[in-house]
Amino acid sequence: MSTERPEPELHDEPPGTAGKQDASHEWLQRWMAEQDVAASARPWRLSHMMGVVAAIAVVLWLVVTMGAVVVVGGIVLLFAMAIGAGVILARRRSTQQDSLLVILAIAAEGNMPLAPTVAAFADQYRGKYRRRIMNLAAELDSGRSVPEALENVRRVVSRDALLLARVGDQTGRLPQALRMAASSRSSQLPIWTAIATRLAYLLAMLLIMQSVCGFMLYFIVPKFEAIFKDFGVPLPQSTSLLIEGSHFIMNFGLVTAWIPPLELLLLIFLPFSFAGWVNYDVPFFDRFLKRRHMALILRALSLAVDAGKPIEVGLTTLASYYPTLWVRRKLIKVDDHVQLGESWISALERQRIIQTSDAQVLTSASEVGNLAWALGELAETGERRLAFRFQAVIQTLFPLVVLGLGLVVMFVAVAFFSPLVVLLGRLSG
């Protein structure tokens, strides 16, 4: 089956716009040249150096006057502030991306020149994102299609939006695909952000507890053991259990040493992922989000059905460009089975991309000629179910996990406080 893409009619321009395109092209080329010159002629100023010196001086003053503990606490606080700022920036970036998708959809629907429209849209932003939008305008002005331009300019839209844009370009439903990409993420983003915040809180608490316990076990416990050995007094049972647990962890150090770095990486990665920056592709955790992948696949296929194109067009595009590797492998198998004559609904069910109930709904909708609507509704329902289940699990387990962490803190406090009580009682006796 041929996979060549027909030239989309949405890029055709009305008569009389050739002069505007030439002027726009010259303006974009001049802007790119000015950006290159500005980037190469932007040296460090004296104020920048003074700021760096002042920051170093403040840190050294804190170390000398208040001690290393305050500095470590400040670093922890700055780290927490950085994560919070990262979440805010990721939310802002997702909003910017959705706005860009809507602008592209409006321009494509009205057969407007895309490059000048995108360049005008860039005027409301500053910094890196403005430069990315201007680069996108330059890509569109050079004659590339919307999916090619979005792929060449990194991080200007999400990978899900890029996939839907490819399917929309193949099926002649590019404006609908762009609007679908913007609306689907904006409706689900608040739910997933709330879930990510709870998980990030638990990971942060675990890291803090591990850091405090590790410091006390490494520096305090050996001194306790030496003092009690000199007095000939056995350690309390709770302290002995804590020490035995630390020895057990040290014996499997090659395994346990990886836990804090993995927690730290997940703590950094999780908020950005659920905020829409990297499409929830958390390693291993992404396997629990099959419903999200199902929703994206069904939305893409609804574009092909709505355009009156063969379903194989959407499946081939998904099998070639789906952003998640393990899902793409399943889609390749589905495409192969469909090419051999199997029904696409049964092929999706065989690869467990859709469930049996979903297959029955799609089969009934196909028989009555309402397949495009059924695909969209199943996508929306699947995402709502997934979000509801995760919210239910988080709301149920979060208090239990917090209570469990509190019990661990109480045990550690008793283990470190009881030796002092025993020793003071022995000395007073």
C-alpha positions in Angstrom: 0.0 0.0 0.0 1.4 3.4 -0.9 2.1 5.8 1.9 2.8 8.9 -0.2 1.0 11.9 1.2 -1.1 14.0 -1.2 -0.4 17.7 -1.2 -2.9 19.1 1.2 -5.3 21.7 -0.2 -5.3 23.6 3.0 -2.0 25.3 2.0 -3.4 26.6 -1.2 -3.6 30.4 -1.1 -6.1 32.7 -2.7 -5.1 34.8 -5.7 -3.2 38.0 -5.0 -1.2 36.8 -2.1 2.1 36.1 -3.9 3.4 39.6 -3.2 2.5 39.2 0.5 4.3 35.9 0.6 7.4 37.4 -1.0 7.4 40.2 1.5 6.8 37.8 4.4 9.7 35.6 3.2 12.1 38.5 3.0 11.0 39.7 6.5 11.5 36.3 8.0 14.9 35.9 6.5 15.9 39.3 7.7 14.6 38.4 11.2 16.6 35.2 11.3 19.8 37.1 10.3 19.2 39.7 13.0 18.7 36.9 15.6 22.0 35.3 14.6 23.9 38.6 14.9 22.2 39.4 18.2 23.1 36.0 19.6 26.7 36.3 18.6 27.0 39.9 19.9 25.6 39.4 23.4 28.6 39.4 25.7 28.6 39.2 29.5 28.2 42.6 31.1 29.8 43.9 34.3 26.4 43.7 36.0 26.3 40.0 35.3 29.7 39.5 36.9 28.8 41.6 39.9 25.6 39.5 40.4 27.7 36.3 40.4 30.2 37.7 42.9 27.4 38.9 45.2 25.7 35.4 45.1 29.0 33.7 46.0 29.7 36.2 48.8 26.2 35.6 50.3 26.7 31.8 50.3 30.2 32.1 51.9 28.8 34.5 54.5 26.0 32.0 55.4 28.5 29.2 55.7 30.8 31.2 58.0 28.2 32.8 60.3 25.3 30.2 60.4 27.0 26.9 59.6 26.6 24.2 57.0 23.2 23.1 58.3 21.6 26.4 57.3 23.2 26.2 53.9 21.9 22.6 53.4 18.4 23.7 54.4 18.6 26.6 52.0 19.7 24.2 49.2 16.7 21.9 50.0 14.4 25.0 50.0 15.8 26.2 46.6 15.4 22.7 45.2 11.7 22.6 46.3 11.2 26.1 44.8 12.8 25.0 41.6 10.4 22.0 41.3 7.5 24.3 41.9 8.7 26.8 39.4 9.2 24.0 36.9 5.6 22.9 37.3 4.4 26.5 36.7 6.6 26.8 33.7 5.4 23.5 32.3 1.8 24.6 32.8 2.5 27.9 31.0 4.2 26.1 28.2 1.3 23.7 27.7 -1.0 26.8 27.5 1.3 28.4 24.9 1.3 25.2 22.9 -2.5 24.9 22.9 -2.9 28.6 21.9 -0.5 28.0 18.9 -2.5 25.0 17.8 -5.7 27.0 17.9 -4.1 29.8 15.8 -2.8 27.3 13.3 -6.3 25.7 13.1 -8.0 29.1 12.5 -5.5 30.0 9.8 -5.8 26.6 8.1 -9.6 26.8 8.1 -9.7 30.2 6.5 -6.9 29.4 3.9 -4.8 32.2 5.4 -1.1 32.3 4.9 0.3 30.3 7.8 3.8 31.9 8.1 2.6 35.5 8.6 -0.1 34.4 11.0 2.4 32.4 13.1 4.8 35.3 13.0 2.1 37.7 14.2 1.2 35.3 17.0 4.8 35.3 18.2 4.7 39.0 19.0 2.8 38.3 22.3 5.7 36.2 23.7 9.3 36.8 24.5 12.4 34.7 25.0 13.0 31.2 23.8 9.4 30.4 23.0 9.1 33.4 20.7 12.2 32.4 18.9 10.8 28.9 18.4 7.5 30.3 17.0 9.5 32.5 14.6 11.5 29.5 13.6 8.3 27.7 12.9 7.1 30.6 10.8 10.4 30.4 8.8 9.8 26.7 8.3 6.3 27.2 7.0 7.5 30.1 4.8 10.1 27.8 3.2 7.3 25.6 1.9 7.2 22.8 4.5 3.9 21.3 5.6 2.6 21.9 9.1 3.6 18.5 10.5 7.1 18.8 9.0 7.5 22.3 10.4 6.3 21.3 13.8 8.7 18.4 13.9 11.7 20.5 12.8 11.1 23.0 15.6 11.5 21.1 18.8 9.2 21.6 21.8 6.9 24.0 20.0 4.0 21.5 20.5 3.6 18.2 22.3 4.3 14.9 20.6 0.6 13.9 20.8 -0.3 17.1 18.9 2.4 16.4 16.3 0.9 12.9 15.8 -2.6 14.2 15.3 -1.3 16.8 12.9 0.3 14.1 10.8 -2.9 12.1 10.7 -4.9 15.3 9.9 -2.5 16.2 7.1 -2.8 12.7 5.6 -6.6 12.7 5.8 -7.3 16.4 4.9 -8.6 17.2 8.3 -5.7 19.3 9.6 -7.7 22.1 11.3 -9.9 19.5 13.1 -6.8 17.6 14.2 -5.1 20.8 15.6 -8.3 21.8 17.5 -8.6 18.2 18.8 -5.1 18.2 20.1 -5.5 21.5 21.9 -8.9 20.7 23.5 -8.1 17.2 24.6 -5.1 18.1 26.6 -6.5 21.3 28.2 -9.5 19.3 29.5 -7.4 16.6 31.2 -4.4 18.6 32.3 -5.8 19.9 35.7 -6.7 16.4 36.8 -3.2 14.9 36.0 -1.5 17.9 37.5 -3.3 17.3 40.8 -2.3 13.6 40.8 1.3 14.5 40.0 1.4 17.0 42.9 0.4 14.3 45.4 2.9 11.8 44.1 5.7 14.4 44.1 4.9 15.2 47.7 5.3 11.6 48.8 8.5 11.3 46.9 9.9 14.4 48.5 9.0 13.2 52.0 10.7 9.8 51.3 13.9 11.6 50.2 13.9 13.8 53.2 13.4 10.9 55.6 16.1 8.8 53.9 18.5 11.7 54.1 17.9 12.3 57.8 18.0 8.7 58.7 21.1 8.1 56.7 22.9 10.9 58.4 21.9 9.7 61.9 22.8 6.1 61.1 26.2 7.0 59.7 27.3 9.6 62.3 25.2 9.1 65.5 24.7 5.4 65.8 28.4 4.5 65.9 28.9 7.0 68.8 26.0 5.5 70.6 27.5 2.0 70.2 30.9 3.2 71.5 29.4 4.9 74.5 27.2 2.0 75.5 30.1 -0.4 75.1 32.2 1.7 77.4 29.5 1.7 80.1 28.7 -2.0 79.5 25.0 -1.3 78.9 23.1 -3.0 76.1 21.3 -0.9 73.6 17.5 -0.8 73.8 15.6 -3.2 71.5 14.2 -0.5 69.3 17.7 0.9 68.6 19.1 -2.6 68.0 16.3 -3.3 65.4 17.1 0.0 63.7 20.9 -0.8 63.6 20.1 -4.3 62.2 17.9 -2.8 59.5 20.7 -0.4 58.5 23.2 -3.3 58.3 20.7 -5.2 56.1 20.5 -2.2 53.8 24.3 -1.9 53.7 24.7 -5.6 52.8 22.6 -5.0 49.7 24.1 -1.7 48.9 24.5 -2.4 45.2 20.7 -2.6 45.0 19.6 -0.1 47.6 22.1 2.6 46.5 20.0 3.1 43.4 16.8 3.9 45.2 17.4 7.5 46.3 18.8 8.6 42.8 15.8 7.0 41.1 13.4 8.7 43.5 15.1 12.0 42.8 14.9 11.6 39.1 11.3 10.6 39.3 10.6 13.6 41.6 12.0 15.9 39.0 10.5 14.1 36.0 7.0 13.5 37.3 5.6 17.0 37.6 6.9 18.0 34.2 5.6 14.9 32.7 2.0 15.2 34.0 2.1 18.9 33.3 2.2 18.1 29.6 5.9 18.6 28.8 6.9 15.0 28.0 3.5 13.4 27.6 3.4 11.2 30.8 6.1 8.9 29.6 7.3 8.0 33.0 9.4 4.8 32.8 7.4 1.7 33.8 4.6 3.9 35.1 3.5 4.6 31.6 2.3 0.9 31.3 -0.5 1.8 33.6 -1.7 4.5 31.2 -3.0 2.3 28.4 -6.3 4.1 28.4 -4.5 7.4 27.5 -2.8 5.7 24.6 -6.1 4.2 23.5 -7.8 7.6 23.6 -5.0 9.1 21.4 -5.3 6.3 18.9 -9.1 6.4 18.7 -9.0 10.2 18.2 -6.5 9.8 15.3 -8.6 7.1 13.7 -11.7 9.3 14.0 -10.1 11.8 11.8 -9.6 9.2 9.0 -13.2 8.0 9.4 -14.7 11.5 9.4 -12.7 12.4 6.2 -14.1 9.3 4.5 -10.6 7.8 4.1 -9.8 4.1 4.5 -9.0 3.2 8.1 -5.7 1.8 6.9 -4.4 5.4 6.2 -4.7 6.3 9.9 -3.3 3.0 11.1 -0.2 3.3 8.8 0.4 6.8 10.0 0.1 5.7 13.7 2.4 2.7 13.1 5.0 5.0 11.6 5.0 8.0 13.9 3.5 7.0 17.3 5.7 8.6 20.0 5.8 5.8 22.5 7.9 2.8 21.4 6.0 -0.1 23.0 2.7 1.2 21.7 4.2 1.8 18.2 5.2 -1.9 18.1 1.7 -3.0 18.8 0.4 -0.6 16.1 2.8 -2.1 13.6 1.4 -5.5 14.3 -2.1 -4.2 14.0 -1.3 -2.6 10.6 0.3 -5.9 9.4 -2.8 -7.9 10.4 -5.1 -5.4 8.7 -3.0 -5.6 5.5 -3.5 -9.4 5.6 -7.3 -8.9 5.7 -8.2 -9.0 9.4 -10.7 -6.5 10.7 -9.0 -3.5 12.2 -11.3 -3.7 15.3 -10.4 -7.3 16.0 -6.7 -6.5 15.4 -6.8 -3.6 18.0 -8.5 -5.9 20.4 -6.0 -8.7 19.8 -3.1 -6.4 20.7 -5.1 -5.2 23.8 -5.2 -1.6 22.6 -9.0 -1.6 23.1 -11.1 -3.8 25.3 -13.8 -6.3 24.3 -16.6 -3.8 25.3 -14.9 -1.1 23.2 -14.7 -3.5 20.2 -18.4 -4.3 20.5 -19.3 -0.6 20.6 -17.2 0.1 17.5 -18.7 -2.8 15.6 -22.2 -1.6 16.3 -21.3 2.0 15.4 -19.7 0.8 12.1 -22.9 -1.0 11.2 -25.1 2.0 11.7 -22.7 4.5 10.1 -21.8 6.4 13.3 -18.2 5.3 13.7 -16.5 8.7 13.9 -18.7 9.8 16.7 -18.2 6.5 18.6 -14.4 6.7 18.3 -14.4 10.2 19.8 -16.8 9.3 22.6 -14.8 6.2 23.5 -11.6 8.3 23.6 -13.2 10.9 26.0 -14.8 8.1 28.1 -11.5 6.2 28.4 -9.6 9.3 29.6 -12.3 10.2 32.1 -12.3 6.6 33.5 -8.5 6.6 33.8 -8.4 9.9 35.6 -11.2 8.9 37.9 -9.5 5.6 38.8 -6.2 7.4 39.5 -7.9 10.0 41.6 -9.7 7.3 43.6 -6.5 5.4 44.2 -4.6 8.5 45.2 -7.3 9.7 47.5 -7.5 6.3 49.2 -3.8 5.5 49.5 -2.5 9.0 50.2 -3.7 9.2 53.9 -2.5 5.6 54.4 0.9 6.3 53.0 1.2 9.5 55.1 0.2 7.6 58.2 2.8 4.9 57.4 5.5 7.5 57.0 4.5 9.0 60.4 4.8 5.6 62.1 8.3 5.2 60.6 9.3 8.7 61.9 7.9 7.7 65.4 9.9 4.5 65.4 13.1 6.3 64.4 12.6 8.9 67.1 12.0 6.3 69.8 15.0 4.3 68.6 17.3 7.4 69.0 15.7 8.8 72.2 15.4 5.6 74.2 19.2 5.1 74.5 19.5 8.5 76.2 16.8 7.6 78.7 18.5 4.2 79.5 21.9 5.8 79.8 20.6 8.6 82.1 18.8 6.0 84.3 22.0 3.9 84.5 24.1 6.9 85.6 21.6 8.1 88.1 21.4 4.6 89.6 
